[in-house]
């Protein structure tokens, strides 16, 4: 039982913190007064009247809304490559670019949604507006399958193999893209707010509230896993083998039910007012530093009287960051000039003078940026699972028994199963064994875990290229060629690359999320989670750019391009090798920046030594010696 709980906590952190959570999840205040203040703030609704936290009474409505939204989004995305190529008759390069761009927008928009929610309208209103947008988007996409005017005429597989189908017109694609944009707007509001809104329902100052928050994350991950399994199997099978109309109508109806569930719980919810966004603080630092760019920094590390360093205020910031000289030009933003302070010590203008804490928070963001950039290319290989892996599966024998065929979109279940099996084994067996060798609490460091994930992504692309070479040769050399160009090769030969990709996700994704959340202060976790979401957005855009470049650069008069519609005539294996080569270069870059990464410290020396988990041996010895001296 404890193993299952550990798995739930570990992976719920991964997917929970993927969303843009603004507040700390279970914080301990330094005094009884702060606890009472925090409790009072938590137990006020939007009208300011006292109200007991909703607790578990509110969870069915919040989790139901989130679950159905993801059911709609993933139920659409899982098999959408097949829909675009088989029903809209789009070229696979065009279809791949639509998927990549849509995925990028969907993963980038939560950053905007988190800002709007935190700074202006609050989480409840953001989720409510976004839910209607998601419902409208799913309705539009469903109509493209139901109404003959919104999609091209049907085409048999034989005609499609001969490229004789009527392709979707510009109006057809425009209507479809409108639905996808509405879905992206819905995801922008629901994904960054549902988890924090759920946390708002519990009183984090009590033991019961803390237990409720932990259980909430476990239930969230459980529902998330169930959604993935259903969409990748049942929904995909209905879309692929029964009817696209029914396959799209099911998540649309579920989205409608989620809205009803969400509003039924309105009187139960705790409504926390927006407290302002961390993005404003970042903007203040940059503006103040620019305004004071011509001033000279004082020599030494003198802080008192020179730099603005007020005591911490509020309940979200739990630890103070030390004053550092890295990115020194930003320190100018905290220099106190004449007339910038009121008599009570407060600032006259927040856009001219900022605190040392604010400056150091921006430095945390600057330090992490090179690691984040490496993560974008590290995720590029994952983007191929929903595009060209599907194209491979369509040209392979998908039969399991004489009557049943595996839907191409269901193959990603192999990656999910790999993650589900590996994570508990890693937590319960590998980590204790590695801990005895490395003496590190996590067995290996977080950056090492991310690096291992990048290695698996490269291996996955190499395995995909090798399998594609065999598949293509069998399809082209078959003495009795299939009229649809299907190779006499089981689709399960794609399992190795999907298993390796699952290992990549288990190491890279979880490692990155934990790394971001540890390296940012508590109240900046919204930035950490938004950065992670933006990594997927960036990888989708990079993948789209690479696909477009390869499509145009590899086409000649004597042979088609590598990614031509007929993959038996193309060289998809070369494309996979290209992605693997980019991955190797990115891994070298990652190793370079990881070795030079400066970990955030804290004012307390012991905390600083603990935070330097990936520092060099000399740095660890230095902080250890200083801590011993301070005893």
C-alpha positions as CSV (number, residue, x, y, z in Angstrom):
1,X,0.0,0.0,0.0
2,X,2.8,2.4,0.8
3,X,4.3,1.8,-2.6
4,X,1.1,2.8,-4.3
5,X,0.9,5.9,-2.1
6,X,4.5,6.8,-3.0
7,X,3.7,6.4,-6.7
8,X,0.6,8.6,-6.4
9,X,2.5,11.3,-4.6
10,X,5.4,11.2,-7.1
11,X,3.5,11.2,-10.3
12,X,0.7,13.4,-9.0
13,X,3.5,16.0,-8.4
14,X,4.4,15.5,-12.0
15,X,1.0,16.1,-13.6
16,X,-0.3,18.3,-10.8
17,X,2.6,20.7,-10.9
18,X,2.5,20.6,-14.7
19,X,-0.4,23.0,-14.3
20,X,0.2,26.5,-13.1
21,X,-0.5,26.3,-9.4
22,X,-0.1,29.8,-7.8
23,X,-0.2,29.0,-4.0
24,X,1.9,26.6,-1.9
25,X,0.2,23.3,-1.3
26,X,0.8,22.7,2.4
27,X,2.8,25.4,4.1
28,X,3.6,25.8,7.8
29,X,3.5,29.3,9.1
30,X,6.2,30.5,11.5
31,X,3.7,31.7,14.1
32,X,0.1,31.1,15.3
33,X,-0.9,34.6,14.2
34,X,0.1,33.9,10.6
35,X,-1.8,30.6,10.7
36,X,-4.9,32.4,11.9
37,X,-4.5,35.0,9.2
38,X,-4.1,32.5,6.5
39,X,-7.1,30.5,7.7
40,X,-9.2,33.6,7.8
41,X,-8.2,34.5,4.2
42,X,-8.9,31.0,3.0
43,X,-12.3,30.8,4.6
44,X,-13.7,33.9,2.9
45,X,-15.7,33.7,-0.3
46,X,-15.8,36.2,-3.1
47,X,-18.2,38.4,-1.2
48,X,-15.9,38.6,1.7
49,X,-18.2,36.7,4.1
50,X,-16.8,33.9,6.3
51,X,-17.4,30.5,4.9
52,X,-16.2,27.0,5.9
53,X,-13.9,25.4,3.3
54,X,-15.7,23.2,0.9
55,X,-13.4,20.3,1.5
56,X,-14.4,16.9,-0.1
57,X,-17.9,18.1,-0.7
58,X,-16.6,20.2,-3.5
59,X,-14.3,17.6,-5.0
60,X,-16.8,15.7,-7.2
61,X,-17.6,18.9,-9.1
62,X,-14.0,20.1,-9.5
63,X,-12.5,16.8,-10.4
64,X,-15.5,16.1,-12.7
65,X,-14.9,19.3,-14.6
66,X,-11.2,18.7,-15.0
67,X,-11.6,15.0,-15.9
68,X,-14.2,15.7,-18.6
69,X,-12.2,18.5,-20.1
70,X,-9.2,16.3,-20.4
71,X,-11.4,13.5,-21.7
72,X,-12.6,15.9,-24.5
73,X,-9.1,17.2,-25.3
74,X,-7.3,13.8,-25.2
75,X,-10.1,12.0,-26.8
76,X,-9.7,14.4,-29.7
77,X,-5.9,14.5,-29.9
78,X,-5.3,10.8,-29.5
79,X,-6.5,9.8,-33.0
80,X,-6.6,13.2,-34.7
81,X,-3.7,12.4,-37.1
82,X,-5.9,9.6,-38.5
83,X,-8.9,11.9,-38.8
84,X,-6.9,14.6,-40.7
85,X,-5.4,12.1,-43.1
86,X,-8.3,9.7,-43.5
87,X,-11.3,11.9,-43.3
88,X,-10.0,15.3,-44.4
89,X,-7.5,13.7,-46.9
90,X,-4.7,16.1,-45.9
91,X,-1.1,15.4,-46.6
92,X,0.7,13.9,-43.6
93,X,3.1,16.8,-43.5
94,X,0.2,19.3,-43.4
95,X,-1.6,17.2,-40.9
96,X,1.5,16.9,-38.7
97,X,2.0,20.7,-38.7
98,X,-1.6,21.3,-37.7
99,X,-1.2,18.9,-34.8
100,X,2.1,20.4,-33.7
101,X,0.9,24.0,-33.9
102,X,-2.3,23.2,-32.1
103,X,-0.4,21.3,-29.4
104,X,2.0,24.2,-29.0
105,X,-0.8,26.8,-28.6
106,X,-2.7,24.5,-26.2
107,X,0.5,24.2,-24.0
108,X,1.4,27.9,-24.2
109,X,-2.1,29.4,-23.4
110,X,-2.2,28.1,-19.8
111,X,0.5,30.7,-19.1
112,X,-1.9,33.4,-20.1
113,X,-4.8,31.8,-18.3
114,X,-2.8,31.7,-15.1
115,X,-1.9,35.4,-15.3
116,X,-5.6,36.4,-16.0
117,X,-6.8,34.2,-13.1
118,X,-4.2,35.4,-10.6
119,X,-4.3,39.0,-11.4
120,X,-7.9,39.8,-12.4
121,X,-10.9,37.5,-12.3
122,X,-10.0,34.6,-10.0
123,X,-10.1,30.8,-10.6
124,X,-13.8,30.1,-10.5
125,X,-14.7,32.6,-13.2
126,X,-11.7,31.5,-15.3
127,X,-12.7,27.9,-15.2
128,X,-16.4,28.8,-15.9
129,X,-15.5,30.8,-19.0
130,X,-13.0,28.3,-20.2
131,X,-15.5,25.4,-19.8
132,X,-17.9,27.0,-22.2
133,X,-15.1,27.6,-24.7
134,X,-14.1,24.0,-24.5
135,X,-17.7,22.9,-25.1
136,X,-18.1,25.2,-28.0
137,X,-14.8,24.0,-29.5
138,X,-15.8,20.3,-29.2
139,X,-19.2,21.0,-30.7
140,X,-17.5,22.7,-33.7
141,X,-15.1,19.7,-34.2
142,X,-18.0,17.2,-33.9
143,X,-20.0,19.1,-36.5
144,X,-17.1,18.7,-39.0
145,X,-17.6,15.0,-38.7
146,X,-21.5,15.1,-38.7
147,X,-22.2,17.6,-41.5
148,X,-21.3,16.7,-45.0
149,X,-20.8,20.4,-45.9
150,X,-17.9,20.6,-43.3
151,X,-15.7,17.8,-44.7
152,X,-14.7,16.5,-48.1
153,X,-16.6,13.6,-49.7
154,X,-15.8,10.0,-48.4
155,X,-12.9,8.2,-50.0
156,X,-12.1,4.4,-50.0
157,X,-8.7,3.2,-48.7
158,X,-7.8,2.1,-52.2
159,X,-8.5,5.6,-53.6
160,X,-6.5,7.1,-50.8
161,X,-3.6,4.8,-51.5
162,X,-3.6,6.0,-55.1
163,X,-3.9,9.7,-54.0
164,X,-7.3,10.0,-55.7
165,X,-9.3,11.6,-52.9
166,X,-10.7,15.1,-52.9
167,X,-8.8,17.1,-50.3
168,X,-10.4,19.3,-47.7
169,X,-11.0,22.9,-48.9
170,X,-9.9,26.1,-47.1
171,X,-13.4,26.6,-45.6
172,X,-13.3,23.0,-44.3
173,X,-9.9,23.5,-42.6
174,X,-11.0,27.0,-41.3
175,X,-14.0,25.6,-39.5
176,X,-11.9,22.8,-38.0
177,X,-9.2,25.2,-36.9
178,X,-11.8,27.4,-35.3
179,X,-12.9,24.5,-33.1
180,X,-9.3,23.8,-32.2
181,X,-8.7,27.4,-31.2
182,X,-11.8,27.3,-28.9
183,X,-10.5,24.1,-27.3
184,X,-7.1,25.8,-26.7
185,X,-8.8,28.8,-25.0
186,X,-10.7,26.3,-22.8
187,X,-7.5,24.5,-21.8
188,X,-5.9,27.9,-21.1
189,X,-8.4,28.5,-18.3
190,X,-9.1,25.0,-16.9
191,X,-5.7,23.5,-16.8
192,X,-3.8,26.2,-14.7
193,X,-6.7,26.8,-12.4
194,X,-8.4,23.4,-11.6
195,X,-5.7,22.2,-9.3
196,X,-5.2,25.4,-7.3
197,X,-9.0,25.8,-7.1
198,X,-9.2,22.3,-5.6
199,X,-6.5,23.2,-3.1
200,X,-8.4,26.3,-2.2
201,X,-11.2,24.1,-0.8
202,X,-9.0,22.8,2.0
203,X,-7.7,24.6,5.0
204,X,-3.9,24.0,4.7
205,X,-3.3,25.2,8.3
206,X,-5.0,22.1,9.8
207,X,-3.9,18.4,9.7
208,X,-7.2,17.4,8.2
209,X,-6.7,20.0,5.4
210,X,-3.2,18.9,4.7
211,X,-4.3,15.2,4.4
212,X,-7.2,16.4,2.1
213,X,-4.7,18.2,-0.2
214,X,-2.5,15.1,-0.5
215,X,-5.5,12.9,-1.2
216,X,-6.8,15.4,-3.7
217,X,-3.5,15.1,-5.7
218,X,-3.7,11.3,-5.6
219,X,-7.4,11.3,-6.8
220,X,-6.4,13.8,-9.5
221,X,-3.7,11.6,-10.9
222,X,-6.0,8.5,-10.7
223,X,-8.7,10.3,-12.7
224,X,-6.0,11.5,-15.1
225,X,-4.7,8.0,-15.7
226,X,-8.3,6.6,-16.2
227,X,-9.0,9.3,-18.8
228,X,-5.8,8.5,-20.7
229,X,-6.6,4.8,-20.7
230,X,-10.2,5.3,-21.9
231,X,-9.4,7.8,-24.6
232,X,-6.5,5.8,-25.9
233,X,-8.5,2.6,-26.1
234,X,-12.3,2.9,-26.1
235,X,-12.7,6.3,-27.7
236,X,-10.0,5.7,-30.3
237,X,-11.6,2.3,-31.2
238,X,-15.0,4.0,-31.6
239,X,-13.5,6.7,-33.8
240,X,-11.4,4.3,-35.9
241,X,-13.8,1.4,-36.3
242,X,-17.4,2.5,-35.7
243,X,-18.0,6.2,-36.3
244,X,-16.2,9.5,-36.1
245,X,-19.5,11.2,-35.3
246,X,-20.0,9.0,-32.2
247,X,-16.3,9.2,-31.3
248,X,-16.4,13.0,-31.2
249,X,-19.9,13.2,-29.7
250,X,-19.0,11.2,-26.6
251,X,-16.4,13.7,-25.3
252,X,-18.7,16.6,-26.3
253,X,-21.5,15.3,-24.2
254,X,-19.0,14.7,-21.4
255,X,-17.9,18.3,-21.6
256,X,-21.5,19.5,-21.3
257,X,-22.0,17.3,-18.2
258,X,-18.8,18.7,-16.7
259,X,-20.2,22.3,-16.9
260,X,-23.4,21.2,-15.2
261,X,-21.4,19.5,-12.5
262,X,-19.2,22.5,-12.0
263,X,-22.0,25.0,-11.5
264,X,-24.0,22.7,-9.3
265,X,-21.2,23.0,-6.7
266,X,-21.1,26.8,-6.8
267,X,-22.6,27.3,-3.3
268,X,-20.1,24.8,-1.9
269,X,-16.9,26.3,-3.2
270,X,-14.5,28.5,-1.4
271,X,-13.8,31.5,-3.7
272,X,-10.3,33.0,-3.1
273,X,-9.9,36.5,-4.5
274,X,-7.1,37.1,-7.0
275,X,-4.0,38.3,-5.2
276,X,-1.9,39.6,-8.1
277,X,0.4,37.8,-10.5
278,X,4.1,37.0,-10.1
279,X,4.5,38.3,-13.7
280,X,4.0,41.8,-12.4
281,X,6.9,41.4,-10.0
282,X,9.1,40.2,-12.8
283,X,8.1,43.1,-14.9
284,X,8.9,45.5,-12.1
285,X,12.4,44.2,-11.7
286,X,13.2,44.5,-15.4
287,X,11.7,48.0,-15.7
288,X,13.5,49.2,-12.6
289,X,16.8,47.7,-13.7
290,X,16.5,49.4,-17.1
291,X,15.7,52.8,-15.6
292,X,18.8,52.5,-13.4
293,X,21.1,51.0,-16.0
294,X,23.5,54.0,-15.9
295,X,24.0,53.9,-12.2
296,X,27.2,52.2,-10.8
297,X,26.8,49.3,-8.3
298,X,28.5,49.8,-5.0
299,X,31.6,47.6,-4.3
300,X,31.3,44.8,-1.8
301,X,28.2,43.0,-0.6
302,X,26.9,45.8,1.6
303,X,23.1,45.5,1.7
304,X,21.8,47.6,4.6
305,X,21.0,51.2,3.5
306,X,22.1,50.6,-0.1
307,X,19.7,48.0,-1.4
308,X,16.0,47.7,-0.5
309,X,15.6,44.6,1.6
310,X,12.4,44.7,3.6
311,X,11.2,41.8,5.8
312,X,9.1,39.2,4.1
313,X,5.4,39.9,4.1
314,X,2.3,37.7,3.4
315,X,1.9,33.9,3.7
316,X,3.1,32.7,0.4
317,X,6.8,33.5,0.6
318,X,8.3,31.1,3.1
319,X,12.1,31.6,2.7
320,X,14.3,34.5,1.8
321,X,16.8,34.2,-1.0
322,X,20.4,35.3,-0.4
323,X,21.8,38.3,-2.1
324,X,24.1,37.2,-5.0
325,X,26.4,38.8,-7.6
326,X,25.3,36.6,-10.5
327,X,23.5,38.7,-13.1
328,X,24.8,41.8,-11.2
329,X,23.1,44.3,-13.5
330,X,19.7,43.3,-12.1
331,X,20.9,44.4,-8.6
332,X,20.6,48.0,-9.8
333,X,16.8,47.6,-9.6
334,X,17.1,47.3,-5.7
335,X,19.4,50.4,-5.2
336,X,17.6,53.0,-3.0
337,X,17.7,56.4,-4.6
338,X,16.6,59.7,-3.0
339,X,12.9,60.1,-2.8
340,X,12.1,56.4,-3.5
341,X,11.0,55.5,0.1
342,X,8.1,56.9,2.1
343,X,8.6,57.8,5.8
344,X,7.2,54.4,6.9
345,X,9.8,52.6,4.7
346,X,7.4,51.6,1.9
347,X,8.2,52.2,-1.7
348,X,6.9,55.3,-3.5
349,X,6.8,53.6,-6.9
350,X,7.0,49.8,-7.3
351,X,8.2,50.2,-10.9
352,X,11.3,52.2,-9.8
353,X,12.4,50.3,-6.7
354,X,12.2,46.6,-6.0
355,X,13.4,44.4,-3.2
356,X,16.4,42.1,-3.2
357,X,13.9,39.2,-2.9
358,X,12.3,40.2,-6.1
359,X,15.6,40.6,-7.9
360,X,16.8,37.1,-6.7
361,X,13.5,35.6,-7.9
362,X,14.2,36.9,-11.4
363,X,17.7,35.5,-11.2
364,X,16.2,32.1,-10.5
365,X,14.3,32.4,-13.7
366,X,17.4,33.5,-15.6
367,X,19.5,30.6,-14.2
368,X,16.9,28.0,-15.2
369,X,16.4,29.3,-18.7
370,X,19.3,27.4,-20.3
371,X,18.1,24.1,-18.7
372,X,14.6,24.9,-19.9
373,X,15.8,25.5,-23.5
374,X,17.5,22.1,-23.5
375,X,14.2,20.6,-22.5
376,X,12.4,21.9,-25.6
377,X,14.6,19.8,-28.0
378,X,14.5,16.9,-25.5
379,X,10.7,16.7,-26.0
380,X,10.8,17.0,-29.8
381,X,11.1,13.3,-30.1
382,X,7.9,12.8,-28.1
383,X,6.0,14.9,-30.6
384,X,6.5,12.2,-33.2
385,X,4.3,9.7,-31.2
386,X,1.1,11.4,-32.3
387,X,2.2,12.0,-35.9
388,X,4.6,9.8,-37.8
389,X,4.3,6.8,-35.5
390,X,0.6,6.8,-36.4
391,X,1.7,6.9,-40.1
392,X,3.9,3.8,-39.6
393,X,1.1,2.0,-37.8
394,X,-1.3,2.6,-40.7
395,X,1.1,0.8,-43.0
396,X,1.6,-2.3,-40.8
397,X,-0.5,-5.4,-39.9
398,X,-2.6,-4.3,-36.9
399,X,-4.6,-7.5,-36.5
400,X,-4.9,-9.2,-33.1
401,X,-6.7,-12.3,-34.0
402,X,-8.8,-12.7,-37.2
403,X,-11.3,-9.9,-36.5
404,X,-9.9,-7.3,-34.2
405,X,-7.5,-4.5,-35.4
406,X,-5.5,-2.3,-33.1
407,X,-6.5,1.4,-33.7
408,X,-3.3,3.3,-34.6
409,X,-4.0,5.9,-31.9
410,X,-4.1,3.3,-29.2
411,X,-0.5,2.4,-29.5
412,X,0.6,5.1,-27.1
413,X,-0.9,3.0,-24.4
414,X,2.4,1.1,-24.5
415,X,4.2,4.2,-23.3
416,X,1.7,4.8,-20.5
417,X,2.0,1.2,-19.4
418,X,5.8,1.6,-19.3
419,X,5.5,4.6,-17.1
420,X,3.0,3.0,-14.8
421,X,5.2,-0.1,-14.3
422,X,8.6,1.7,-14.1
423,X,7.7,4.6,-11.7
424,X,6.8,2.4,-8.7
425,X,9.7,0.0,-9.4
426,X,12.1,3.0,-9.6
427,X,10.7,4.5,-6.4
428,X,10.6,1.3,-4.3
429,X,13.6,-0.6,-5.7
430,X,16.0,1.5,-7.8
431,X,16.1,4.6,-5.5
432,X,17.0,2.7,-2.3
433,X,19.7,0.7,-4.1
434,X,21.2,3.8,-5.7
435,X,20.9,5.7,-2.4
436,X,23.3,3.2,-0.8
437,X,25.8,3.8,-3.5
438,X,25.6,7.5,-4.2
439,X,24.5,8.6,-0.7
440,X,22.1,11.0,-2.4
441,X,18.5,11.2,-1.1
442,X,17.0,10.7,-4.5
443,X,19.4,8.0,-5.6
444,X,20.6,10.2,-8.5
445,X,20.3,14.0,-8.9
446,X,17.5,15.7,-10.8
447,X,19.7,16.9,-13.6
448,X,21.2,13.4,-14.0
449,X,17.6,12.1,-14.2
450,X,16.8,14.6,-16.9
451,X,19.9,13.7,-18.8
452,X,19.0,10.0,-18.7
453,X,15.6,10.8,-20.1
454,X,17.3,12.6,-23.0
455,X,19.4,9.6,-23.7
456,X,16.2,7.4,-23.9
457,X,14.7,9.9,-26.3
458,X,17.7,9.5,-28.6
459,X,17.5,5.7,-28.3
460,X,13.8,5.8,-29.1
461,X,14.4,7.6,-32.4
462,X,17.2,5.2,-33.3
463,X,14.9,2.2,-32.6
464,X,12.1,3.9,-34.6
465,X,14.5,4.4,-37.6
466,X,15.7,0.8,-37.5
467,X,12.1,-0.6,-37.4
468,X,11.0,1.8,-40.2
469,X,13.9,0.6,-42.4
470,X,12.7,-3.0,-42.0
471,X,9.1,-2.1,-42.5
472,X,9.8,-0.1,-45.7
473,X,12.0,-2.8,-47.2
474,X,9.3,-5.5,-46.5
475,X,6.6,-3.4,-48.0
476,X,8.6,-2.7,-51.1
477,X,10.1,-6.1,-51.6
478,X,6.9,-8.1,-50.9
479,X,6.3,-10.5,-53.9
480,X,2.5,-10.1,-53.3
481,X,2.3,-6.4,-52.5
482,X,-0.8,-5.2,-50.6
483,X,-2.9,-2.8,-52.6
484,X,-2.8,-0.4,-49.6
485,X,0.9,-0.6,-49.2
486,X,0.7,-2.4,-45.9
487,X,3.9,-4.3,-44.9
488,X,3.6,-8.0,-43.8
489,X,4.9,-6.9,-40.3
490,X,3.1,-6.8,-37.0
491,X,2.4,-3.3,-35.6
492,X,3.8,-4.5,-32.3
493,X,7.3,-4.0,-33.8
494,X,6.7,-0.4,-32.8
495,X,6.6,-1.4,-29.2
496,X,10.4,-1.0,-28.6
497,X,10.4,2.7,-29.6
498,X,7.3,3.3,-27.5
499,X,8.7,1.6,-24.5
500,X,11.9,3.7,-24.8
501,X,9.8,6.8,-25.1
502,X,7.9,5.8,-22.0
503,X,11.3,5.5,-20.2
504,X,12.2,8.9,-21.5
505,X,9.0,10.4,-20.1
506,X,9.4,8.7,-16.8
507,X,12.9,10.1,-16.3
508,X,12.7,13.4,-18.2
509,X,9.2,14.8,-17.5
510,X,9.1,13.9,-13.7
511,X,12.7,15.1,-13.3
512,X,12.1,18.4,-15.0
513,X,9.0,19.2,-13.0
514,X,10.6,18.4,-9.7
515,X,13.7,20.4,-10.7
516,X,11.7,23.5,-11.5
517,X,9.6,23.3,-8.4
518,X,12.7,22.9,-6.2
519,X,14.7,25.7,-7.8
520,X,11.9,28.3,-7.7
521,X,10.7,29.9,-4.4
522,X,7.3,28.5,-3.2
523,X,5.2,31.3,-4.6
524,X,6.9,31.1,-8.0
525,X,5.7,27.6,-8.7
526,X,3.2,29.0,-11.1
527,X,6.2,30.1,-13.2
528,X,7.8,26.7,-12.8
529,X,4.7,24.8,-14.0
530,X,4.1,27.3,-16.8
531,X,7.6,26.9,-18.0
532,X,7.2,23.2,-18.2
533,X,4.0,23.5,-20.2
534,X,5.8,25.9,-22.5
535,X,8.5,23.3,-23.1
536,X,5.9,21.1,-24.8
537,X,4.7,24.1,-26.7
538,X,8.2,24.9,-27.9
539,X,8.9,21.3,-28.8
540,X,5.7,21.2,-30.9
541,X,6.8,24.4,-32.8
542,X,10.3,23.0,-33.3
543,X,9.0,19.7,-34.6
544,X,6.7,21.6,-37.0
545,X,9.6,23.7,-38.3
546,X,11.8,20.6,-38.8
547,X,9.1,18.7,-40.6
548,X,8.5,21.6,-42.9
549,X,12.2,22.1,-43.6
550,X,12.7,18.4,-44.3
551,X,9.7,18.3,-46.5
552,X,11.0,21.0,-48.8
553,X,14.8,20.3,-48.6
554,X,14.7,16.6,-49.4
555,X,12.5,16.8,-52.5
556,X,14.2,16.4,-55.9
557,X,13.1,15.7,-59.4
558,X,14.2,12.1,-59.2
559,X,12.6,11.1,-55.9
560,X,10.0,12.4,-53.5
561,X,10.8,13.9,-50.1
562,X,11.5,11.9,-47.0
563,X,8.0,12.6,-45.6
564,X,5.9,12.1,-48.7
565,X,2.4,10.8,-48.2
566,X,3.3,7.3,-49.3
567,X,5.9,6.5,-46.6
568,X,6.9,3.4,-48.5
569,X,8.3,5.7,-51.1
570,X,9.7,8.2,-48.6
571,X,12.6,7.8,-46.1
572,X,11.0,8.3,-42.7
573,X,13.9,6.4,-41.2
574,X,16.2,9.2,-42.3
575,X,13.9,11.7,-40.6
576,X,14.1,9.7,-37.3
577,X,17.9,9.6,-37.5
578,X,17.9,13.4,-38.0
579,X,15.8,13.8,-34.8
580,X,18.2,11.5,-33.0
581,X,21.2,13.5,-34.2
582,X,19.6,16.7,-33.0
583,X,18.9,15.0,-29.7
584,X,22.6,14.1,-29.3
585,X,23.7,17.7,-29.9
586,X,21.1,18.8,-27.4
587,X,22.4,16.3,-24.9
588,X,25.9,17.7,-25.3
589,X,24.5,21.2,-24.7
590,X,22.5,20.0,-21.7
591,X,25.6,18.5,-20.1
592,X,27.5,21.7,-20.6
593,X,24.9,24.0,-19.0
594,X,24.1,21.5,-16.2
595,X,27.7,21.4,-15.1
596,X,27.7,25.2,-14.8
597,X,24.3,25.6,-13.2
598,X,24.3,27.5,-9.9
599,X,21.7,26.2,-7.5
600,X,19.5,28.6,-5.6
601,X,20.5,29.0,-2.0
602,X,18.8,30.2,1.1
603,X,19.8,32.5,3.9
604,X,20.3,29.5,6.2
605,X,23.6,27.8,5.5
606,X,22.2,24.3,6.0
607,X,19.4,24.9,3.6
608,X,21.9,26.1,1.1
609,X,24.0,23.0,1.5
610,X,21.0,20.9,1.0
611,X,19.9,22.8,-2.1
612,X,23.2,22.3,-3.8
613,X,22.3,18.7,-4.6
614,X,24.0,18.7,-8.0
615,X,27.0,20.9,-7.1
616,X,30.5,19.8,-7.6
617,X,32.3,18.0,-4.7
618,X,34.4,21.1,-4.0
619,X,31.2,23.2,-3.6
620,X,29.6,20.7,-1.4
621,X,32.7,20.5,0.8
622,X,32.8,24.3,1.0
623,X,29.2,24.6,2.2
624,X,29.6,21.7,4.5
625,X,32.7,23.2,6.2
626,X,30.9,26.6,6.5
627,X,28.0,24.9,8.2
628,X,30.2,23.1,10.6
629,X,31.9,26.4,11.5
630,X,28.6,28.0,12.1
631,X,27.6,25.4,14.8
